[in-house]
Amino acid sequence: MTVSAPIRVGILVGAALALSSALAAASPPPSGASTEARATIVRLSIPGQSTVALGDVAWPDTAGAEVQSFVYPGDGAVIRVGLSRAVASAQTGGAAASQASAETIAVSLFGGDVLAGQVTAHASAGASRRSAGADVGSSTVQGLRVLGQDVSPSAGASLSLGDWGTLQILAQDTGSRRGRSPAAQGSVVVLRVRLSAAHGGLPAGSEIVVGEAAATAVADLRAAPAPQAPGTGTPLPRPRPPVPARPRPPEADSGDVAIPGGPVRAAPADVVARLTSGGYVFPVYGTASFGDSFGGPRPNIPGGWHHGEDIFAPMGAPILAVADGTLHSIGFIPLGGYRLWLQDESGNQFYYAHLSAYSPLAVEGKQVEVGDVIGFVGDTGDAEGGSPHLHFEIHPAQLIGLGYDGVVAPYPFLVAWRRAEDVFFAAGRIYVASRRGTPSLPPPGAVLLQAEDIASTSGLVPGALERALERKPR
């Protein structure tokens, strides 16, 4: 390893106190852009040599990558990172959406000259006839230490690395346009080291990027012309899809107080949940078990695959609100039995199904706090006669535009919440239909979606939450 010239701490401290801001001006996607998403965990560029990249994913070619650790070269003298993952997904059409994320922990560059506990890059974009926008605000770097000094990161900052290079922190760019071709794009590079002189065995001009994500969404507003009445030239009104009849709930259990939506039971007063730093809790209180069955074949449901996770627990175990939010779409359906939806303050949606009963808090439009008991584990709906369990789904706010296909695997979040830890939502495996209309689902495989699915009776129906808030609690 090349030994760099001695660095005076006074120079570093002065640089840290005078971090320059170099945020790029907002720029919309170019006219020829298309919907896409890209993410990279680590990229090393050396003049005259091939680029070395870790977790370089780009939708639709690759959907994600996960590695336990990475070093370069073999002794890790230049780059060393721990557990890392990258995810990219997108949806084309009139309401286009895309997102890309890269996350890594235990970052060390040049033998510890630059250290970071965790690097998270996240970019999302959406565009439709009504709106267009992008967001990179959830990108972060934690535990940043440069040349032996702790650094408080700020977006767009640039820090001198002695006489051999510079470090850019959270370089961001977002932009959008509306009109005939609505589009939006967002990009972020969490850490970028550029060498102005040889260092650590790398020549001048070399560049190391840690945590990069970019997302572009371009709405396709092309539509078939409206049908016309014969001989008149007058457009006919477009047919509206039929509204499914609301199923009749079964009779309440003996001894329960019946309210619209289902039976109600008093909640135990001694339920105390462990909150993560982000304000989430595990959805079932007490003894429970679960696996990783997201995407598994389910021939008895529309779509034919499992959209969530089953958490097995004793009959009547308390079910908790996983976050602060609003309850809506409370009631019985043949598939999910007694079910409800929770929308948190960030717009994320959580679906609970197969409940045996609700708590008194389960009222349309009710504001609840994280850890509140909102229902009880059961076997209603198509789970009748089987082991009591809670069917639980997570629909991140960034993917709500995809309807019932904007769902991620709950498993990593359930594991983290049980340990009172946090996981960013892009960490879950995401289901998104491909451009050709064929589902692209991680193993165990892919299945063809039907023309209609349970979104027609779910809390993802446009206006479901608004209608709940308009109703007066009974």
Secondary structure, 3 states (H helix, E strand, C coil): CCCCCCCCHHHHHHHHHCCEECCCCCCCCCCCCCCEEEEEEEEEECCCCCCEEECCEEECCCCEEEECCEEECCCCCCEEECCEEEEEEEECCCCEEEEEEEEEEEEEEHHHCEEEEEEEEEEEEEECCCCEEEECCCCEEECCEECCEECCCCCCEEEEECCCEEEEEEEEEEEEECCCCCEEEEEEEEEEEEECCCECCECCCCEEEEEEEEEEEECCCCCCCCCECCCCCCECCCCCCCCCCCCCCCCCCCCCEEECCEEECCCCCCCCCCCCCCCCCCCECCCCEECCCCCCECCCCCCCECCCEEEECCCCCEEECCCCEEEEEEEEECCCEEEEEEEECCCCEEEEEEEEEECCCCCCCCEECCCCEEEEEECCHHHCCCCCEEEEEEECHHHHHHHHHCCECCHHHHHHHHCCCCCCHHHCCECEECCCCCEECCCCCCCCCCCCCHHHHCCCCCCHHHHHHHCCCC
